[in-house]
Amino acid sequence: MKENISEINKYLKSKKERLKKLEEKRKTERQNHILKNKQKKDKIEEQYEERGKRFDEEQQRNLKKIEEQKKMVRIEQIKIEQSQELNKVNEQIQQYNKMKERETQQSMDEKRQEIALSNMKDDLEMSIGRFGRIFLPSEIRDIEEDIIGNHQIKERLDDIFEALKNYDTYSEDLKTAGLVPNLTALLYGPPGTGKTFLIRAFSKKYNIPMCVVHAERLISSLLGETIQKVTSVIKNAAEFSKKSGGFVLFFDEIDAIGSERSSNHEVGEIKRAVISFLQAIDDVTYDCVPLIIFGATNHEQELDSAIWRRFNFHFKFDFPNYEIRKGIIESFIKKISKIKKIIIEKTVLLNIEKEYKRLNESGPDDLDNNGILNMTKGYSGSDIERGIKVSILKVMKQGSLTFDILYDSLKSVGGTAIHIETPNSK
């Protein structure tokens, strides 16, 4: 039995040693496996890291290529833009040169026309100048911008003068069609409201010579002479307009020859003169003559009804309202400011602006308002101009324009409205 126990112990010991060796072997295998896995993992990580580096390097190279391509594209764009800008500059230079050529040509044409008109002016002075005054465009100082307001009238005048400039182009076709336009306009309203001024300004604007005929100079006590003068003026103006390509005939105080034929106070000579005047206008229209005929009157109620029918446009001139009076006064102050030796006190424009805002809020019938705009109610543009010139006389003594000087000067000249029956201003 002892032997059996001894054998068993040997066996157990041997088995224990085998188990120990087996455990050590497994431990070594596990360590080797872990080491291999770690090595494999490290290798994979190295591969990934290497691939990442290569990818980053490739990305950097691609980005660099893209940046270089962008630079090249931008350079090309800059070149194109510079080329386009250069082309644009060249086009602008060409347009400018063409414009200067046109202006030079136009200037030369105008000079030639001016010389031709000057040469013909002597004949005009002999034929119709004795009944008024001849104005060549270069002799007119009036400009459209100096007339404040009357925008609708200005638009219609542009239509009339533009038609005159293009009259020759359409004249034959118009005569054939029987649709020759009547280039006539009647201007009526209180004196000093800019009727003559505006027509002179448009004659200058469109480079058309004109004659202001003082209608009273056509009246004669000799039988038949008034009719002869009236028809002679229109006939000579028509002949001149055919040669020059256009002419403006302005009858000032047309009521002197165009008063109502039914009036018992008018002699037969004047009545016949009205008929002759109307017939002469019809002849001008029928023959498609490039002649504008204006008539101006301060007494429209005295005009013959046929005068109203013959004149295609009727332009009414009123006394300026407070808004337009403000513009007129400020335009004159602007002109005064160009005189170096005259100082304009700030209160002048400030007080006018303050009053203007008050009138906008309270209305033009503000009885408590004693400012310049309210005081000049019923003033024409000519009245305001007279007042401005009076203020300049006063300013020449002390060298500065004050509000009080301007107010007193305008008040001293008075307004035209108080001298007529129906003033129309606010």
Secondary structure as UniProt FT lines:
FT   HELIX           2..127
FT   HELIX           129..131
FT   STRAND          132..135
FT   HELIX           137..139
FT   HELIX           144..146
FT   HELIX           151..165
FT   HELIX           167..177
FT   STRAND          184..188
FT   TURN            191..192
FT   HELIX           195..205
FT   TURN            206..207
FT   STRAND          210..214
FT   HELIX           215..218
FT   TURN            223..224
FT   HELIX           225..244
FT   STRAND          247..252
FT   HELIX           254..256
FT   TURN            261..262
FT   TURN            264..265
FT   HELIX           268..286
FT   TURN            287..288
FT   STRAND          291..297
FT   HELIX           300..302
FT   HELIX           305..310
FT   STRAND          313..316
FT   HELIX           322..337
FT   TURN            340..341
FT   STRAND          343..344
FT   HELIX           346..362
FT   TURN            364..365
FT   TURN            367..368
FT   HELIX           372..375
FT   TURN            376..378
FT   HELIX           381..398
FT   STRAND          400..401
FT   HELIX           403..413
FT   HELIX           416..419
//
